[in-house]
Amino acid sequence: AKLNADLSFIFIEKGWYIYPSTLKKIQNLSPLAKIIYFSNDNMILSHNNNFFINKIFKLSIFDKINLINIPDYKKFAKKYNSNIHFTDKAYSEKIHFKKFNHKQNYKYDISFIGSCTLDRVKLLTSLEREGFKINIWGYGWENYANQFKRKNTFKGGEVFNNTYRDIMASSKINLSFLRKINYDTQTSRSIEIPAAGGLILTEYSSTHKRIYGNLSKYILFSSRNDLINKIKLYLENEKFRKKITEAVQNKIIKNIKSYEKKIDDILNFDNLDVNKKIFKN
């Protein structure tokens, strides 16, 4: 800011450890700059919040706040006096996208990439008892690896970038679960799995139904038995599985902008759902 008094934007993602005084200094040094905030998390909840970011929200320093289009997240607008834009989760063209390939060599039957929670341990171990081969990557699973019959069910910790994308593309089925602690009705994997050319089976929610439209009945499950039936259907019907996988990817690519294309919306001030704050001159 000292070197660029004419900055147009300051972009902050999550920003747990930024002092309000730092942002006020930026405002003084670059008075024309709009300070724009983005988070994929439910920032109204205490476990996603802290002293610094909460103080910044209360001071209305941000010119615009971008949050995810999830019903519970909209409580934020009632608590803080802010200009807020709600957007769906997205994908990166460079990191996640991989055109669906009908000749894809599948390495895994069923995969799950994500953090460990007790409800997920219970469900995935029960799926293994049904005879399904489950493959898991993510944080915390090493503590529960002995609860799975197959010694190599737990493949390793967190995965990123090309490795993450290629696992999704080379799995016949990718499981995805909503984070109950955040009251999520969509997650990053809701979009990233289809973008990578993988088949997603995920929990029912009104948001998922809106995003997937007429394909919802093929990929959303509302109970353990429903999930088991869908897994059996897709493992036993390769042609149908590929048809649905490609259809879901096409729908996502058509209806959801990538982050590379969405950045214009994130920086735009004409698409606000809440208009409370008086902009600085």
C-alpha positions in Angstrom: 0.0 0.0 0.0 2.9 2.3 0.7 4.2 1.7 -2.8 0.8 1.7 -4.5 -1.5 4.6 -3.4 -3.7 3.9 -6.3 -4.5 0.2 -5.4 -8.0 -0.8 -6.6 -8.5 -3.8 -4.3 -7.2 -5.5 -1.2 -8.4 -9.1 -1.1 -8.5 -11.1 2.1 -9.3 -14.8 2.4 -10.4 -15.9 5.9 -7.9 -13.5 7.5 -7.9 -14.8 11.1 -4.7 -12.9 12.1 -5.1 -9.5 10.6 -5.2 -6.6 13.0 -7.9 -3.9 12.4 -5.2 -1.3 12.7 -3.4 -2.9 9.7 -6.5 -2.5 7.5 -7.0 1.1 8.7 -3.4 1.9 7.8 -4.1 0.4 4.3 -7.2 2.6 4.1 -5.1 5.7 4.8 -2.3 4.8 2.5 -4.5 3.7 -0.4 -7.8 5.5 0.1 -9.3 4.4 -3.2 -8.8 0.7 -2.5 -11.8 -1.5 -1.8 -11.1 -4.1 0.9 -12.9 -7.3 -0.1 -13.3 -10.4 2.1 -13.9 -14.0 1.1 -14.5 -17.2 3.1 -15.7 -20.7 2.3 -16.7 -21.2 6.0 -19.6 -20.2 8.2 -18.1 -17.2 9.8 -21.0 -16.7 12.2 -19.8 -19.7 14.2 -17.3 -19.3 17.0 -15.0 -22.1 15.8 -14.5 -20.3 12.5 -14.2 -16.9 14.1 -11.7 -15.3 16.5 -11.1 -12.0 18.3 -9.3 -10.2 15.4 -11.7 -11.1 12.6 -14.8 -10.6 14.8 -13.6 -7.1 15.7 -13.0 -6.3 12.0 -16.5 -7.5 11.1 -18.0 -5.3 13.9 -16.1 -2.2 12.7 -17.4 -2.7 9.1 -13.9 -2.2 7.7 -14.6 -4.5 4.7 -16.3 -2.8 1.7 -17.7 -6.2 0.6 -17.9 -9.6 2.2 -18.3 -12.7 0.0 -19.8 -15.8 1.7 -21.2 -19.1 0.5 -24.8 -19.4 -0.5 -25.9 -21.6 2.4 -29.1 -20.7 4.3 -27.5 -20.7 7.8 -24.6 -18.5 6.6 -27.1 -15.7 5.9 -27.4 -15.2 9.7 -24.2 -13.2 9.2 -26.1 -10.4 7.5 -28.3 -10.0 10.6 -25.3 -9.7 13.0 -22.9 -7.5 11.1 -23.6 -4.3 9.2 -22.0 -5.3 5.9 -22.3 -5.4 2.2 -22.6 -9.2 1.5 -22.6 -11.2 -1.7 -23.6 -14.9 -1.5 -22.1 -17.3 -4.0 -22.0 -21.1 -4.5 -18.9 -23.2 -4.1 -16.8 -23.5 -7.2 -13.8 -25.2 -8.7 -10.4 -24.2 -10.2 -9.9 -24.8 -13.9 -6.2 -25.2 -13.3 -6.4 -27.4 -10.2 -9.6 -29.4 -10.3 -10.9 -29.6 -13.9 -10.3 -32.8 -15.9 -12.6 -33.6 -18.8 -14.5 -36.8 -18.2 -12.9 -39.7 -20.1 -15.0 -42.7 -21.1 -11.7 -44.7 -21.3 -10.6 -43.7 -17.8 -8.5 -46.4 -16.0 -10.2 -46.7 -12.6 -7.9 -47.5 -9.7 -10.5 -47.4 -6.9 -14.1 -48.6 -6.4 -15.1 -46.1 -3.7 -13.1 -43.2 -2.4 -13.5 -40.6 0.3 -11.2 -37.5 0.7 -11.9 -35.5 3.8 -11.4 -35.0 7.5 -12.3 -37.7 10.0 -15.4 -37.4 12.2 -17.1 -40.1 14.3 -20.3 -40.2 12.2 -18.1 -40.7 9.1 -16.2 -43.5 10.8 -19.4 -45.2 11.7 -20.9 -45.0 8.2 -17.7 -46.0 6.2 -16.9 -49.0 8.5 -20.5 -50.1 8.0 -20.1 -49.8 4.2 -17.0 -52.0 4.4 -18.9 -54.6 6.3 -21.3 -54.7 3.4 -18.4 -55.9 1.3 -17.4 -52.6 -0.4 -13.8 -51.6 -0.9 -13.4 -48.1 0.7 -10.3 -45.9 0.2 -9.8 -43.0 2.5 -7.5 -39.9 2.5 -7.6 -37.1 5.0 -6.8 -35.7 8.3 -7.4 -37.7 11.5 -8.2 -41.1 9.9 -4.9 -42.7 11.1 -6.4 -42.8 14.6 -9.2 -45.1 13.4 -7.4 -47.1 10.7 -7.6 -50.2 12.9 -11.5 -50.1 12.8 -11.4 -51.1 9.1 -11.0 -54.7 8.1 -8.8 -53.9 5.1 -5.4 -52.8 6.2 -4.9 -50.4 3.3 -8.3 -48.7 3.6 -6.5 -45.6 5.0 -4.3 -44.4 2.1 -2.7 -41.4 3.8 -3.2 -37.8 5.0 -4.4 -34.8 3.2 -3.9 -34.6 -0.6 -3.7 -31.6 -2.9 -3.7 -30.3 -6.4 -3.1 -32.9 -9.2 -3.0 -35.8 -6.7 -6.4 -34.8 -5.3 -7.9 -34.3 -8.8 -6.6 -37.6 -10.1 -7.9 -39.6 -7.2 -11.4 -38.3 -7.8 -11.1 -38.9 -11.6 -9.8 -42.5 -11.1 -12.5 -43.6 -8.6 -15.7 -45.2 -9.8 -17.5 -43.5 -6.9 -16.6 -40.6 -4.8 -18.4 -40.1 -1.5 -19.0 -36.7 -0.1 -20.5 -35.6 3.2 -21.8 -32.3 4.6 -20.0 -30.8 7.6 -22.6 -30.8 10.3 -20.5 -28.5 12.5 -20.8 -25.7 9.9 -24.5 -26.4 9.0 -23.3 -26.9 5.4 -25.8 -27.7 2.6 -23.0 -27.8 0.0 -19.2 -28.3 0.3 -16.2 -27.7 -2.0 -16.3 -31.3 -3.0 -19.9 -30.8 -4.2 -18.4 -29.0 -7.2 -14.8 -30.2 -7.3 -15.6 -33.9 -7.7 -17.8 -33.5 -10.8 -15.4 -30.9 -12.2 -12.6 -33.5 -11.9 -14.7 -36.0 -13.9 -15.6 -38.2 -11.0 -19.0 -39.6 -10.0 -20.2 -38.0 -6.7 -22.6 -39.5 -4.2 -23.4 -36.9 -1.6 -26.0 -36.2 1.1 -29.4 -34.7 0.2 -29.9 -31.0 0.9 -32.1 -28.3 -0.6 -29.0 -26.6 -1.9 -27.7 -29.7 -3.6 -31.0 -30.3 -5.2 -30.9 -26.8 -6.6 -27.4 -27.2 -7.9 -27.8 -30.7 -9.5 -31.4 -30.2 -10.7 -32.9 -33.2 -12.4 -29.8 -35.2 -11.8 -30.3 -35.0 -8.0 -32.2 -38.3 -7.8 -29.1 -40.2 -9.2 -26.4 -38.8 -6.9 -28.1 -37.6 -3.7 -28.7 -40.1 -0.8 -31.0 -39.5 2.2 -30.2 -42.6 4.2 -27.6 -45.4 4.6 -29.8 -47.9 2.7 -30.3 -45.4 -0.1 -26.5 -44.9 -0.3 -25.9 -48.7 -0.4 -28.4 -49.2 -3.1 -26.8 -46.4 -5.3 -23.4 -47.8 -4.7 -24.5 -51.3 -5.8 -26.2 -49.8 -8.9 -23.2 -47.9 -10.1 -20.6 -50.6 -9.4 -22.8 -53.1 -11.3 -23.7 -50.9 -14.2 -20.6 -49.3 -15.7 -22.3 -47.8 -18.8 -25.0 -46.1 -16.7 -22.4 -44.9 -14.2 -20.3 -43.2 -16.9 -23.5 -41.7 -18.4 -24.4 -40.0 -15.1 -20.8 -39.0 -14.3 -20.6 -37.2 -17.6 -24.0 -35.6 -17.3 -23.3 -34.2 -13.8 -19.9 -32.8 -15.0 -21.6 -31.1 -17.9 -24.2 -29.6 -15.6 -21.6 -28.2 -13.2 -19.4 -26.8 -15.9 -22.4 -25.1 -17.6 -24.0 -23.7 -14.4 -21.2 -23.0 -12.0 -18.4 -20.5 -12.8 -14.9 -21.5 -12.0 -13.0 -19.4 -9.5 -11.0 -18.0 -12.3 -14.2 -16.7 -13.9 -15.9 -15.9 -10.7 -13.3 -13.4 -9.5 -15.1 -10.6 -11.4 -18.3 -11.3 -9.5 -16.4 -11.4 -6.2 -14.8 -8.0 -6.9 -18.0 -6.5 -8.3 -20.2 -4.1 -6.2 -23.4 -4.4 -8.3 -24.4 -7.9 -7.0 -24.9 -7.3 -3.3 -27.7 -9.0 -1.4 -27.4 -6.7 1.6 -26.9 -2.9 1.2 -26.4 -1.5 4.7 -22.9 0.0 4.8 -22.2 3.5 3.6 -19.1 3.4 1.4 -16.2 5.6 2.2 -15.8 8.5 -0.1 
